[in-house]
Amino acid sequence: MDIPNSTRRAVNSNNWTLRDEDGDTYTFRHVCLHGRSTIRVHTGVGRNTRTDLLQDRRAHV
């Protein structure tokens, strides 16, 4: 899932939550969405980067 910020200002998305139709959730921790940027949220396991967040799940959500 891509989450864009089309404004010029950074957005503090700490504690934002994504929820799917099955009720699975992912909560953002210490994430700043910079102006005119996009963060992509992945299901997999690994290290977060400035542009990609991983949910540390082995099964797709």
N, CA, C and O atoms as a Tinker XYZ file with bonds, in Angstrom:
   244  protein
     1  N      0.847000   -1.165000    0.000000    73     2
     2  CA     0.000000    0.000000    0.000000    64     1     3
     3  C      0.894000    1.230000    0.000000    63     2     4     5
     4  O      1.865000    1.300000    0.753000    81     3
     5  N      0.565000    2.193000   -0.841000    73     3     6
     6  CA     1.285000    3.454000   -0.884000    64     5     7
     7  C      0.499000    4.515000   -0.123000    63     6     8     9
     8  O     -0.719000    4.623000   -0.265000    81     7
     9  N      1.215000    5.301000    0.689000    73     7    10
    10  CA     0.603000    6.398000    1.424000    64     9    11
    11  C      1.334000    7.674000    1.013000    63    10    12    13
    12  O      2.461000    7.913000    1.447000    81    11
    13  N      0.691000    8.496000    0.173000    73    11    14
    14  CA     1.352000    9.709000   -0.310000    64    13    15
    15  C      1.083000   10.921000    0.576000    63    14    16    17
    16  O      0.058000   10.998000    1.254000    81    15
    17  N      2.012000   11.854000    0.558000    73    15    18
    18  CA     1.826000   13.162000    1.174000    64    17    19
    19  C      2.049000   14.176000    0.064000    63    18    20    21
    20  O      3.189000   14.427000   -0.329000    81    19
    21  N      0.983000   14.752000   -0.439000    73    19    22
    22  CA     1.088000   15.682000   -1.558000    64    21    23
    23  C      1.328000   17.121000   -1.115000    63    22    24    25
    24  O      1.470000   18.010000   -1.955000    81    23
    25  N      1.373000   17.359000    0.191000    73    23    26
    26  CA     1.628000   18.703000    0.694000    64    25    27
    27  C      3.131000   18.951000    0.803000    63    26    28    29
    28  O      3.936000   18.031000    0.653000    81    27
    29  N      3.493000   20.193000    1.065000    73    27    30
    30  CA     4.912000   20.544000    1.253000    64    29    31
    31  C      5.387000   20.263000    2.669000    63    30    32    33
    32  O      6.591000   20.180000    2.915000    81    31
    33  N      4.465000   20.117000    3.591000    73    31    34
    34  CA     4.817000   19.941000    5.004000    64    33    35
    35  C      4.942000   18.474000    5.374000    63    34    36    37
    36  O      4.227000   17.617000    4.855000    81    35
    37  N      5.864000   18.210000    6.281000    73    35    38
    38  CA     6.011000   16.857000    6.822000    64    37    39
    39  C      4.827000   16.556000    7.734000    63    38    40    41
    40  O      4.262000   17.457000    8.354000    81    39
    41  N      4.464000   15.290000    7.808000    73    39    42
    42  CA     3.351000   14.851000    8.651000    64    41    43
    43  C      3.886000   13.805000    9.623000    63    42    44    45
    44  O      4.521000   12.835000    9.210000    81    43
    45  N      3.630000   14.001000   10.905000    73    43    46
    46  CA     4.000000   13.027000   11.920000    64    45    47
    47  C      2.916000   11.957000   11.941000    63    46    48    49
    48  O      1.804000   12.202000   12.408000    81    47
    49  N      3.239000   10.781000   11.440000    73    47    50
    50  CA     2.243000    9.707000   11.382000    64    49    51
    51  C      2.440000    8.687000   12.498000    63    50    52    53
    52  O      1.969000    7.555000   12.395000    81    51
    53  N      3.131000    9.079000   13.560000    73    51    54
    54  CA     3.324000    8.197000   14.704000    64    53    55
    55  C      1.966000    7.806000   15.286000    63    54    56    57
    56  O      1.113000    8.659000   15.531000    81    55
    57  N      1.785000    6.522000   15.499000    73    55    58
    58  CA     0.561000    5.923000   16.051000    64    57    59
    59  C     -0.610000    5.880000   15.080000    63    58    60    61
    60  O     -1.723000    5.564000   15.500000    81    59
    61  N     -0.411000    6.184000   13.802000    73    59    62
    62  CA    -1.457000    5.935000   12.811000    64    61    63
    63  C     -1.620000    4.435000   12.691000    63    62    64    65
    64  O     -0.662000    3.690000   12.898000    81    63
    65  N     -2.817000    3.981000   12.359000    73    63    66
    66  CA    -3.074000    2.553000   12.237000    64    65    67
    67  C     -3.726000    2.241000   10.894000    63    66    68    69
    68  O     -4.660000    2.917000   10.463000    81    67
    69  N     -3.209000    1.199000   10.245000    73    67    70
    70  CA    -3.854000    0.642000    9.064000    64    69    71
    71  C     -4.602000   -0.608000    9.495000    63    70    72    73
    72  O     -4.114000   -1.375000   10.326000    81    71
    73  N     -5.787000   -0.813000    8.930000    73    71    74
    74  CA    -6.577000   -1.999000    9.275000    64    73    75
    75  C     -7.162000   -2.568000    7.991000    63    74    76    77
    76  O     -7.694000   -1.832000    7.160000    81    75
    77  N     -7.059000   -3.886000    7.836000    73    75    78
    78  CA    -7.647000   -4.514000    6.650000    64    77    79
    79  C     -9.046000   -5.044000    6.983000    63    78    80    81
    80  O     -9.514000   -4.923000    8.115000    81    79
    81  N     -9.700000   -5.629000    5.984000    73    79    82
    82  CA   -11.075000   -6.114000    6.158000    64    81    83
    83  C    -11.191000   -7.244000    7.173000    63    82    84    85
    84  O    -12.262000   -7.463000    7.740000    81    83
    85  N    -10.075000   -7.974000    7.408000    73    83    86
    86  CA   -10.088000   -9.070000    8.381000    64    85    87
    87  C     -9.794000   -8.603000    9.800000    63    86    88    89
    88  O     -9.819000   -9.406000   10.733000    81    87
    89  N     -9.517000   -7.312000    9.974000    73    87    90
    90  CA    -9.224000   -6.774000   11.294000    64    89    91
    91  C     -7.754000   -6.772000   11.654000    63    90    92    93
    92  O     -7.397000   -6.371000   12.761000    81    91
    93  N     -6.874000   -7.216000   10.731000    73    91    94
    94  CA    -5.433000   -7.147000   10.983000    64    93    95
    95  C     -5.008000   -5.685000   10.982000    63    94    96    97
    96  O     -5.468000   -4.902000   10.151000    81    95
    97  N     -4.129000   -5.317000   11.914000    73    95    98
    98  CA    -3.709000   -3.921000   12.015000    64    97    99
    99  C     -2.197000   -3.791000   11.945000    63    98   100   101
   100  O     -1.455000   -4.724000   12.250000    81    99
   101  N     -1.767000   -2.614000   11.537000    73    99   102
   102  CA    -0.360000   -2.231000   11.564000    64   101   103
   103  C     -0.325000   -0.801000   12.075000    63   102   104   105
   104  O     -0.997000    0.072000   11.525000    81   103
   105  N      0.457000   -0.551000   13.127000    73   103   106
   106  CA     0.561000    0.778000   13.704000    64   105   107
   107  C      1.932000    1.364000   13.389000    63   106   108   109
   108  O      2.958000    0.725000   13.621000    81   107
   109  N      1.941000    2.571000   12.864000    73   107   110
   110  CA     3.186000    3.266000   12.556000    64   109   111
   111  C      3.885000    3.667000   13.849000    63   110   112   113
   112  O      3.243000    4.144000   14.785000    81   111
   113  N      5.179000    3.475000   13.897000    73   111   114
   114  CA     5.979000    3.866000   15.060000    64   113   115
   115  C      7.120000    4.759000   14.591000    63   114   116   117
   116  O      7.932000    4.362000   13.756000    81   115
   117  N      7.172000    5.963000   15.135000    73   115   118
   118  CA     8.270000    6.900000   14.844000    64   117   119
   119  C      8.450000    7.119000   13.351000    63   118   120   121
   120  O      9.557000    7.002000   12.827000    81   119
   121  N      7.345000    7.440000   12.664000    73   119   122
   122  CA     7.388000    7.638000   11.218000    64   121   123
   123  C      6.998000    9.069000   10.888000    63   122   124   125
   124  O      5.964000    9.565000   11.335000    81   123
   125  N      7.841000    9.724000   10.097000    73   123   126
   126  CA     7.552000   11.056000    9.586000    64   125   127
   127  C      7.382000   10.932000    8.076000    63   126   128   129
   128  O      8.274000   10.446000    7.380000    81   127
   129  N      6.250000   11.369000    7.584000    73   127   130
   130  CA     5.991000   11.350000    6.150000    64   129   131
   131  C      6.374000   12.731000    5.614000    63   130   132   133
   132  O      5.642000   13.704000    5.793000    81   131
   133  N      7.518000   12.800000    4.964000    73   131   134
   134  CA     8.053000   14.066000    4.477000    64   133   135
   135  C      7.165000   14.650000    3.379000    63   134   136   137
   136  O      6.417000   13.929000    2.718000    81   135
   137  N      7.262000   15.966000    3.199000    73   135   138
   138  CA     6.476000   16.644000    2.184000    64   137   139
   139  C      6.765000   16.114000    0.789000    63   138   140   141
   140  O      7.908000   15.823000    0.437000    81   139
   141  N      5.703000   15.998000    0.007000    73   139   142
   142  CA     5.777000   15.519000   -1.379000    64   141   143
   143  C      6.539000   14.196000   -1.498000    63   142   144   145
   144  O      7.396000   14.022000   -2.365000    81   143
   145  N      6.204000   13.288000   -0.612000    73   143   146
   146  CA     6.837000   11.965000   -0.635000    64   145   147
   147  C      5.778000   10.886000   -0.433000    63   146   148   149
   148  O      4.622000   11.179000   -0.125000    81   147
   149  N      6.190000    9.646000   -0.609000    73   147   150
   150  CA     5.296000    8.503000   -0.444000    64   149   151
   151  C      5.998000    7.436000    0.373000    63   150   152   153
   152  O      7.184000    7.167000    0.180000    81   151
   153  N      5.259000    6.837000    1.282000    73   151   154
   154  CA     5.763000    5.682000    2.031000    64   153   155
   155  C      4.998000    4.466000    1.528000    63   154   156   157
   156  O      3.777000    4.502000    1.379000    81   155
   157  N      5.724000    3.405000    1.273000    73   155   158
   158  CA     5.105000    2.148000    0.832000    64   157   159
   159  C      5.160000    1.171000    2.009000    63   158   160   161
   160  O      6.220000    0.951000    2.594000    81   159
   161  N      3.999000    0.584000    2.350000    73   159   162
   162  CA     3.912000   -0.371000    3.455000    64   161   163
   163  C      3.873000   -1.782000    2.862000    63   162   164   165
   164  O      3.039000   -2.098000    2.014000    81   163
   165  N      4.799000   -2.618000    3.333000    73   163   166
   166  CA     4.929000   -3.993000    2.849000    64   165   167
   167  C      4.572000   -4.973000    3.960000    63   166   168   169
   168  O      4.691000   -4.641000    5.140000    81   167
   169  N      4.141000   -6.159000    3.599000    73   167   170
   170  CA     3.817000   -7.199000    4.570000    64   169   171
   171  C      5.073000   -7.851000    5.147000    63   170   172   173
   172  O      5.070000   -8.240000    6.315000    81   171
   173  N      6.118000   -7.979000    4.383000    73   171   174
   174  CA     7.288000   -8.776000    4.717000    64   173   175
   175  C      8.075000   -8.395000    5.952000    63   174   176   177
   176  O      7.719000   -7.485000    6.701000    81   175
   177  N      9.156000   -9.127000    6.132000    73   175   178
   178  CA    10.055000   -8.964000    7.272000    64   177   179
   179  C     11.325000   -8.292000    6.786000    63   178   180   181
   180  O     11.827000   -8.619000    5.711000    81   179
   181  N     11.846000   -7.366000    7.558000    73   179   182
   182  CA    13.090000   -6.704000    7.189000    64   181   183
   183  C     13.242000   -5.382000    7.914000    63   182   184   185
   184  O     12.611000   -5.137000    8.942000    81   183
   185  N     14.096000   -4.533000    7.354000    73   183   186
   186  CA    14.366000   -3.233000    7.965000    64   185   187
   187  C     13.584000   -2.141000    7.248000    63   186   188   189
   188  O     13.492000   -2.120000    6.021000    81   187
   189  N     13.029000   -1.242000    8.038000    73   187   190
   190  CA    12.352000   -0.086000    7.474000    64   189   191
   191  C     13.373000    0.869000    6.879000    63   190   192   193
   192  O     14.506000    0.961000    7.354000    81   191
   193  N     12.960000    1.579000    5.834000    73   191   194
   194  CA    13.771000    2.639000    5.255000    64   193   195
   195  C     12.946000    3.912000    5.269000    63   194   196   197
   196  O     11.827000    3.932000    5.781000    81   195
   197  N     13.494000    4.957000    4.715000    73   195   198
   198  CA    12.777000    6.228000    4.670000    64   197   199
   199  C     11.532000    6.150000    3.792000    63   198   200   201
   200  O     10.579000    6.902000    4.000000    81   199
   201  N     11.531000    5.252000    2.818000    73   199   202
   202  CA    10.421000    5.153000    1.873000    64   201   203
   203  C      9.634000    3.850000    1.971000    63   202   204   205
   204  O      8.577000    3.729000    1.353000    81   203
   205  N     10.121000    2.881000    2.726000    73   203   206
   206  CA     9.460000    1.576000    2.812000    64   205   207
   207  C      9.351000    1.126000    4.267000    63   206   208   209
   208  O     10.328000    1.154000    5.016000    81   207
   209  N      8.149000    0.712000    4.650000    73   207   210
   210  CA     7.908000    0.175000    5.993000    64   209   211
   211  C      7.499000   -1.280000    5.856000    63   210   212   213
   212  O      6.704000   -1.634000    4.987000    81   211
   213  N      8.052000   -2.120000    6.724000    73   211   214
   214  CA     7.714000   -3.546000    6.704000    64   213   215
   215  C      6.963000   -3.910000    7.975000    63   214   216   217
   216  O      7.336000   -3.489000    9.070000    81   215
   217  N      5.902000   -4.695000    7.822000    73   215   218
   218  CA     5.034000   -5.049000    8.952000    64   217   219
   219  C      5.559000   -6.221000    9.770000    63   218   220   221
   220  O      4.960000   -6.575000   10.786000    81   219
   221  N      6.653000   -6.823000    9.353000    73   219   222
   222  CA     7.203000   -7.995000   10.042000    64   221   223
   223  C      6.197000   -9.138000   10.130000    63   222   224   225
   224  O      6.035000   -9.767000   11.176000    81   223
   225  N      5.533000   -9.388000    9.016000    73   223   226
   226  CA     4.586000  -10.507000    8.902000    64   225   227
   227  C      5.046000  -11.412000    7.782000    63   226   228   229
   228  O      5.542000  -10.939000    6.759000    81   227
   229  N      4.889000  -12.682000    7.963000    73   227   230
   230  CA     5.281000  -13.629000    6.925000    64   229   231
   231  C      4.147000  -13.908000    5.930000    63   230   232   233
   232  O      4.404000  -14.285000    4.787000    81   231
   233  N      2.894000  -13.724000    6.363000    73   231   234
   234  CA     1.739000  -13.934000    5.487000    64   233   235
   235  C      1.225000  -12.582000    5.007000    63   234   236   237
   236  O      1.245000  -11.604000    5.755000    81   235
   237  N      0.767000  -12.528000    3.765000    73   235   238
   238  CA     0.238000  -11.287000    3.216000    64   237   239
   239  C     -1.032000  -10.853000    3.933000    63   238   240   241
   240  O     -1.862000  -11.677000    4.317000    81   239
   241  N     -1.163000   -9.567000    4.102000    73   239   242
   242  CA    -2.342000   -8.980000    4.769000    64   241   243
   243  C     -3.080000   -8.151000    3.746000    63   242   244
   244  O     -4.109000   -7.553000    4.062000    81   243
